[in-house]
Amino acid sequence: MSDLSGKTALVTGASRGIGRAIALRLAADGARVIVHYARNDDLAKETVVAIERAGGEAYAVRAAFEDGVDALFEGIREDRLDIVVNNAAILAGTLGTVTVERFDQVFAVNVRAPYFIIERSLPLLNDGGRIINISSAVVRIALPDLVYSMTKGALDTLGFSLAPILGARNITVNTVSPGVTETDMNAWLRDDHDGVAERQVTDVTALGRIGRPEDIADAVALLAGEDSRWITGHVLDVTGGYFLGPQGGVVPV
């Protein structure tokens, strides 16, 4: 475990799924966690309570990023930040199903918000801080939700383009790219009662299983800690080897 004692971490979309797991892990490593959420007060409270029961420190801030990021920063009590994790994201839909309004909403949450969160965070972020954006394997694998995939490609570009800008302050900027993970966003896994969809994923995953939120949280904790001080501008694939190639060492001829 990294020692994040005395650090303050902002995690967006932290009331459930990957964001919640990240918040719990950073708190377990000693960080005080600002739990951002958009709408569900009960889930956000559950995350804060879980952290506090484990001996950590956290508080929640409600802000809907469709409206910008002002509400988030009005709710932050800290004078300083050490870690910023841009995790909040929403899906769009397949070609022909996405309205102009939905397109704009998805870009507002998935791209515009991380950009302006980083910009607004910089005066608060201590030198030597960490910025970690949560992208997706959809950037390297063609999947049907085109708009969502486009937003994650933008995040990848944001990460490596920003890294040299902030290098003088010793702030690292990295991106974590999950694969298929057991979250509400992938609710089709819960509805897959015969296991066909799960097998389709695991059959093309080198490590042979669906990802768990904790898998992603552990990777974020690695990048948040001191041991990652010489890693910046990097996209870390945390997919278990999703769509890397044939399993079992079989080479087609």
Secondary structure as the mmCIF struct_conf table of DSSP 4:
data_model
#
loop_
_struct_conf.conf_type_id
_struct_conf.id
_struct_conf.beg_label_comp_id
_struct_conf.beg_label_asym_id
_struct_conf.beg_label_seq_id
_struct_conf.end_label_comp_id
_struct_conf.end_label_asym_id
_struct_conf.end_label_seq_id
TURN_TY1_P TURN_TY1_P1 SER A 5 GLY A 6
STRN STRN1 THR A 8 VAL A 11
TURN_TY1_P TURN_TY1_P2 THR A 12 GLY A 13
BEND BEND1 SER A 15 ARG A 16
HELX_RH_AL_P HELX_RH_AL_P1 GLY A 17 ALA A 28
TURN_TY1_P TURN_TY1_P3 ASP A 29 GLY A 30
STRN STRN2 ARG A 32 TYR A 37
BEND BEND2 ALA A 38 ARG A 39
HELX_RH_AL_P HELX_RH_AL_P2 ASP A 41 ARG A 53
TURN_TY1_P TURN_TY1_P4 ALA A 54 GLY A 55
STRN STRN3 GLU A 57 ARG A 62
HELX_RH_3T_P HELX_RH_3T_P1 PHE A 65 ASP A 67
BEND BEND3 VAL A 69 VAL A 69
HELX_RH_AL_P HELX_RH_AL_P3 ASP A 70 GLY A 75
BEND BEND4 ASP A 79 ASP A 79
STRN STRN4 LEU A 81 ASN A 86
BEND BEND5 THR A 94 THR A 94
TURN_TY1_P TURN_TY1_P5 LEU A 95 THR A 97
HELX_RH_AL_P HELX_RH_AL_P4 VAL A 100 PHE A 107
HELX_RH_PI_P HELX_RH_PI_P1 ALA A 108 ARG A 112
HELX_RH_AL_P HELX_RH_AL_P5 ALA A 113 SER A 121
TURN_TY1_P TURN_TY1_P6 LEU A 122 LEU A 124
STRN STRN5 LEU A 125 ILE A 134
HELX_RH_3T_P HELX_RH_3T_P2 ALA A 137 VAL A 139
TURN_TY1_P TURN_TY1_P7 ARG A 140 ARG A 140
BEND BEND6 ILE A 141 ILE A 141
BEND BEND7 PRO A 144 PRO A 144
HELX_RH_AL_P HELX_RH_AL_P6 LEU A 146 LEU A 166
HELX_RH_3T_P HELX_RH_3T_P3 GLY A 167 ARG A 169
TURN_TY1_P TURN_TY1_P8 ASN A 170 ASN A 170
STRN STRN6 THR A 172 PRO A 178
BEND BEND8 VAL A 180 VAL A 180
STRN STRN7 THR A 181 THR A 181
BEND BEND9 GLU A 182 THR A 183
HELX_RH_3T_P HELX_RH_3T_P4 ASP A 184 LEU A 189
TURN_TY1_P TURN_TY1_P9 ARG A 190 ASP A 191
TURN_TY1_P TURN_TY1_P10 HIS A 193 ASP A 194
BEND BEND10 GLY A 195 GLY A 195
HELX_RH_AL_P HELX_RH_AL_P7 VAL A 196 THR A 202
TURN_TY1_P TURN_TY1_P11 ASP A 203 VAL A 204
STRN STRN8 THR A 205 THR A 205
TURN_TY1_P TURN_TY1_P12 ALA A 206 LEU A 207
BEND BEND11 ARG A 209 ARG A 209
STRN STRN9 GLY A 211 GLY A 211
HELX_RH_AL_P HELX_RH_AL_P8 PRO A 213 ALA A 224
BEND BEND12 GLY A 225 GLY A 225
HELX_RH_3T_P HELX_RH_3T_P5 GLU A 226 SER A 228
TURN_TY1_P TURN_TY1_P13 ARG A 229 TRP A 230
BEND BEND13 GLY A 233 GLY A 233
STRN STRN10 VAL A 235 VAL A 238
BEND BEND14 THR A 239 GLY A 241
STRN STRN11 TYR A 242 TYR A 242
TURN_TY1_P TURN_TY1_P14 PHE A 243 PHE A 243
BEND BEND15 LEU A 244 GLY A 245
HELX_RH_3T_P HELX_RH_3T_P6 GLN A 247 GLY A 249
#
